[in-house]
C-alpha cells in the first residue's frame, strides 16, 4: 500500500520491518511513496532483514540492493549490520540498520 501524500509531508520516515518483505516492483512503488511524503533534507531510517536464502521468512535485502533502491536522490549516512529479533525459536536474525537523507532544497 503506497503512502498517501495527502497525509502531509514529514521530516522523518521510519521503516521497521516492511521493505524486507516487498518484491522488486513493490520496492520501487514504496520508494516513490517515500519520495512523495519525505521532505527534502528529511531522514529515512530503516531496520530490515538482511538477505535470506533459507526459504523461510522474508527475503530480506543486501546492502547493494538497499543502495540501488535509495542511492539516487538520497545521501547515505550509514548502513550498519544489526540484529532483528524474530521469534523465540529463531532468535535474532541478521539485519541492516540504515539512515539516508533525502537530497534537495533544505538538505
VOPAGU-2260 file (C-alpha; in pm, 1 decimal, decimal comma):
REM VOPAGU-2260
SITE   aa  ch    i         X         Y         Z
SITE  UNK   A    0       0,0       0,0       0,0
SITE  UNK   A    1     154,4     331,4    -104,0
SITE  UNK   A    2     196,0     612,1     142,5
SITE  UNK   A    3     -64,9     882,5      89,4
SITE  UNK   A    4      76,9    1228,9      12,7
SITE  UNK   A    5    -247,4    1387,9     131,2
SITE  UNK   A    6    -144,4    1294,2     485,9
SITE  UNK   A    7     121,5    1563,8     461,6
SITE  UNK   A    8     496,8    1566,9     438,2
SITE  UNK   A    9     737,6    1459,6     706,3
SITE  UNK   A   10    1089,1    1524,9     831,0
SITE  UNK   A   11    1139,1    1156,7     918,4
SITE  UNK   A   12    1011,2     828,5     777,8
SITE  UNK   A   13    1077,5     515,3     983,0
SITE  UNK   A   14    1053,6     162,8     842,4
SITE  UNK   A   15    1094,0    -125,6    1081,8
SITE  UNK   A   16    1010,5    -447,6     904,9
SITE  UNK   A   17     827,6    -360,6     582,9
SITE  UNK   A   18    1077,3    -310,9     298,6
SITE  UNK   A   19    1235,7    -652,8     350,8
SITE  UNK   A   20     909,9    -835,1     261,2
SITE  UNK   A   21     842,7    -646,5     -62,9
SITE  UNK   A   22     906,0    -780,5    -413,3
SITE  UNK   A   23    1111,0    -572,5    -659,0
SITE  UNK   A   24     821,4    -379,4    -817,6
SITE  UNK   A   25     667,6    -320,0    -474,8
SITE  UNK   A   26    1002,2    -177,9    -358,2
SITE  UNK   A   27    1006,3      65,6    -648,9
SITE  UNK   A   28     649,6     173,3    -567,0
SITE  UNK   A   29     742,4     204,7    -198,1
SITE  UNK   A   30    1038,6     429,1    -287,9
SITE  UNK   A   31     812,0     653,0    -496,2
SITE  UNK   A   32     576,4     676,8    -198,0
SITE  UNK   A   33     860,2     772,8      35,8
SITE  UNK   A   34     961,6    1042,9    -212,8
SITE  UNK   A   35     606,6    1183,2    -200,4
SITE  UNK   A   36     589,9    1219,9     177,2
SITE  UNK   A   37     950,8    1284,6     286,6
SITE  UNK   A   38    1060,2    1646,8     270,8
SITE  UNK   A   39    1394,7    1733,5     107,0
SITE  UNK   A   40    1653,6    1711,5     383,4
SITE  UNK   A   41    1433,6    1458,1     564,1
SITE  UNK   A   42    1561,6    1136,9     721,8
SITE  UNK   A   43    1471,7     786,4     610,3
SITE  UNK   A   44    1563,4     539,9     886,1
SITE  UNK   A   45    1515,5     168,7     826,5
SITE  UNK   A   46    1570,7    -162,0    1003,4
SITE  UNK   A   47    1517,4    -471,8     792,1
SITE  UNK   A   48    1627,3    -830,2     747,8
SITE  UNK   A   49    1947,1    -896,7     558,8
SITE  UNK   A   50    1929,3   -1126,9     256,0
SITE  UNK   A   51    1763,0   -1453,5     349,5
SITE  UNK   A   52    1848,3   -1763,0     147,2
SITE  UNK   A   53    1682,1   -2013,9     381,8
SITE  UNK   A   54    1348,1   -2005,0     200,5
SITE  UNK   A   55    1174,1   -1933,3     533,1
SITE  UNK   A   56    1065,4   -1587,4     630,8
SITE  UNK   A   57    1114,0   -1258,0     446,3
SITE  UNK   A   58    1355,0   -1244,4     153,7
SITE  UNK   A   59    1546,4    -952,1     302,3
SITE  UNK   A   60    1790,7    -738,6     105,9
SITE  UNK   A   61    2161,3    -687,4      57,6
SITE  UNK   A   62    2348,5    -362,2     113,8
SITE  UNK   A   63    2387,7    -334,6    -264,0
SITE  UNK   A   64    2009,7    -372,0    -314,5
SITE  UNK   A   65    1947,1    -108,2     -49,1
SITE  UNK   A   66    2191,3     134,9    -205,7
SITE  UNK   A   67    2044,4      73,1    -551,2
SITE  UNK   A   68    1697,0     143,6    -415,0
SITE  UNK   A   69    1786,8     465,6    -231,9
SITE  UNK   A   70    2115,5     580,5    -386,9
SITE  UNK   A   71    1961,7     816,1    -640,9
SITE  UNK   A   72    1812,8    1115,6    -464,4
SITE  UNK   A   73    1933,4    1019,3    -117,7
SITE  UNK   A   74    2261,4    1060,5      67,0
SITE  UNK   A   75    2369,7     757,4     265,8
SITE  UNK   A   76    2462,2     846,7     623,3
SITE  UNK   A   77    2522,3     487,3     732,0
SITE  UNK   A   78    2434,0     124,6     673,3
SITE  UNK   A   79    2528,6     -91,4     970,2
SITE  UNK   A   80    2498,3    -458,7    1049,2
SITE  UNK   A   81    2233,2    -516,7    1313,9
SITE  UNK   A   82    2007,4    -787,4    1451,9
SITE  UNK   A   83    1633,9    -822,5    1403,8
SITE  UNK   A   84    1452,4   -1017,6    1672,2
SITE  UNK   A   85    1231,6   -1273,9    1502,4
SITE  UNK   A   86    1075,1   -1529,1    1736,8
SITE  UNK   A   87    1187,4   -1717,6    2047,9
SITE  UNK   A   88    1263,0   -2030,6    1843,6
SITE  UNK   A   89    1453,1   -1843,5    1568,7
SITE  UNK   A   90    1621,0   -1582,8    1787,3
SITE  UNK   A   91    1797,1   -1286,1    1633,6
SITE  UNK   A   92    1842,4   -1269,2    1257,4
SITE  UNK   A   93    2096,2   -1062,0    1058,8
SITE  UNK   A   94    1964,0    -720,7     963,3
SITE  UNK   A   95    2065,1    -378,9     834,6
SITE  UNK   A   96    2011,0     -50,8    1014,9
SITE  UNK   A   97    2036,7     237,7     770,5
SITE  UNK   A   98    1992,6     612,1     752,9
SITE  UNK   A   99    1953,5     811,6     433,1
SITE  UNK   A  100    1889,2    1184,3     389,3
SITE  UNK   A  101    1669,7    1294,8     102,2
SITE  UNK   A  102    1857,1    1531,0    -127,9
SITE  UNK   A  103    1712,2    1857,8    -243,7
SITE  UNK   A  104    1647,7    2202,2    -107,4
SITE  UNK   A  105    1668,4    2223,7     267,3
SITE  UNK   A  106    1915,7    1935,6     294,4
